[in-house]
Amino acid sequence: MHGCKCRDNLKSVMKFAKLVLFFSINFLIIFALMTCFRFLSLRIEWAKILPVRPESTLTLMLTAAHWALSLALFCSILIAINYVVRRSYNAIIAIPSIIFLTLAFTFCFSFVLNQWSSVPPARVQGISLGGKGLILSNSLNRNVTAVVLLEGTDNPLGPRVTSIPGQPLILHETTSANFSLPPVPFGDDTPWFLKSISIDVRLNAEMFQRKYSEGILSFLLYSGSLIFMLCSLGFAVKFSVWPLANLFIATLAFRGILAFNTFFNTPEMQEILDSFWNKMLPASVALPLLFICFGILINMYSFLVYASKRRDDDDL
């Protein structure tokens, strides 16, 4: 009996170690890949800005890393919950472990990125986009308005020619510094739903940075409540008997939480929450409280469903 109990304990420890290793590897891979992807995207956006604003590689990398950290939080929890359900882990042990691991990774990476942001960046020269006669347009189609920079990117606010379809060419000797030039003609056929996800992830990353600058307690309260609510959506992963369908449903639920988070972090909603609580509760605390209450309700629902299934099995 004693030997069997030791083997069971060893299996439980090994199972928990596999969960920790699985979550850690997934988080690090997602963070690294998304950081590289976002960095390349920011480089392209930077190249489209005229007049050229010198940026440092460190500044772009930190911006990309903050964005990737926000996305890695959502993706790693989604994958970990799906793994726990598929491997039949004990939810009482697995879910708190995922919450702790996610919170630890998020805090450690935020701390490192915050330390790096205080390093004075080395300024670099802007990317050369072309010489004299550079054509700027929102599209590669010839039948759209275009601007021709006669002196190229060396003097983007200098003389230019505006070409409007069906009208004579217009020559401008100089351009006001406040004049907004159209972007360099790089194609952008990204679907709107992907753009909206990128925007919401960026806003959530900015919120993480803001909370961290307010103090560790504020950061842990906000990130901890958000992680708790995300981990409470484990029932969505076992909603159907089809694993892919469950993963799709859980992804939609996580997307809804991200949009919900962005919506309630807007200044207008913060003012409404502040007036609703009649200033008895700060707006910065109201949102984490909503996350926690919502997560508790979901956990209660999951427990009641589990209890009813166990009762039906016992009746059979």
Rosetta blueprint (number, residue, H / E / L):
1 M L
2 H H
3 G H
4 C H
5 K H
6 C H
7 R H
8 D H
9 N H
10 L H
11 K H
12 S H
13 V H
14 M H
15 K H
16 F H
17 A H
18 K H
19 L H
20 V H
21 L H
22 F H
23 F H
24 S H
25 I H
26 N H
27 F H
28 L H
29 I H
30 I H
31 F H
32 A H
33 L H
34 M H
35 T H
36 C H
37 F H
38 R H
39 F H
40 L H
41 S H
42 L H
43 R H
44 I H
45 E H
46 W H
47 A H
48 K L
49 I L
50 L L
51 P L
52 V L
53 R L
54 P L
55 E L
56 S L
57 T H
58 L H
59 T H
60 L H
61 M H
62 L H
63 T H
64 A H
65 A H
66 H H
67 W H
68 A H
69 L H
70 S H
71 L H
72 A H
73 L H
74 F H
75 C H
76 S H
77 I H
78 L H
79 I H
80 A H
81 I H
82 N H
83 Y H
84 V H
85 V H
86 R H
87 R L
88 S L
89 Y L
90 N L
91 A H
92 I H
93 I H
94 A H
95 I H
96 P H
97 S H
98 I H
99 I H
100 F H
101 L H
102 T H
103 L H
104 A H
105 F H
106 T H
107 F H
108 C H
109 F H
110 S H
111 F H
112 V H
113 L H
114 N H
115 Q H
116 W H
117 S H
118 S L
119 V L
120 P L
121 P L
122 A L
123 R L
124 V L
125 Q L
126 G L
127 I L
128 S L
129 L L
130 G L
131 G L
132 K L
133 G L
134 L E
135 I E
136 L E
137 S E
138 N L
139 S L
140 L L
141 N L
142 R L
143 N L
144 V L
145 T L
146 A E
147 V E
148 V E
149 L E
150 L L
151 E L
152 G H
153 T H
154 D H
155 N L
156 P L
157 L L
158 G L
159 P L
160 R E
161 V E
162 T E
163 S E
164 I L
165 P L
166 G L
167 Q L
168 P L
169 L L
170 I E
171 L E
172 H E
173 E L
174 T L
175 T L
176 S L
177 A L
178 N L
179 F L
180 S L
181 L L
182 P L
183 P L
184 V L
185 P L
186 F L
187 G L
188 D L
189 D L
190 T L
191 P L
192 W H
193 F H
194 L H
195 K H
196 S H
197 I H
198 S H
199 I H
200 D H
201 V H
202 R H
203 L H
204 N H
205 A H
206 E H
207 M H
208 F H
209 Q H
210 R H
211 K H
212 Y H
213 S H
214 E H
215 G L
216 I H
217 L H
218 S H
219 F H
220 L H
221 L H
222 Y H
223 S H
224 G H
225 S H
226 L H
227 I H
228 F H
229 M H
230 L H
231 C H
232 S H
233 L H
234 G H
235 F H
236 A H
237 V H
238 K H
239 F L
240 S L
241 V L
242 W L
243 P H
244 L H
245 A H
246 N H
247 L H
248 F H
249 I H
250 A H
251 T H
252 L H
253 A H
254 F H
255 R H
256 G H
257 I H
258 L H
259 A H
260 F H
261 N H
262 T H
263 F H
264 F H
265 N L
266 T L
267 P H
268 E H
269 M H
270 Q H
271 E H
272 I H
273 L H
274 D H
275 S H
276 F H
277 W L
278 N L
279 K L
280 M L
281 L L
282 P L
283 A H
284 S H
285 V H
286 A H
287 L H
288 P H
289 L H
290 L H
291 F H
292 I H
293 C H
294 F H
295 G H
296 I H
297 L H
298 I H
299 N H
300 M H
301 Y H
302 S H
303 F H
304 L H
305 V H
306 Y H
307 A H
308 S H
309 K H
310 R H
311 R H
312 D H
313 D H
314 D H
315 D H
316 L L
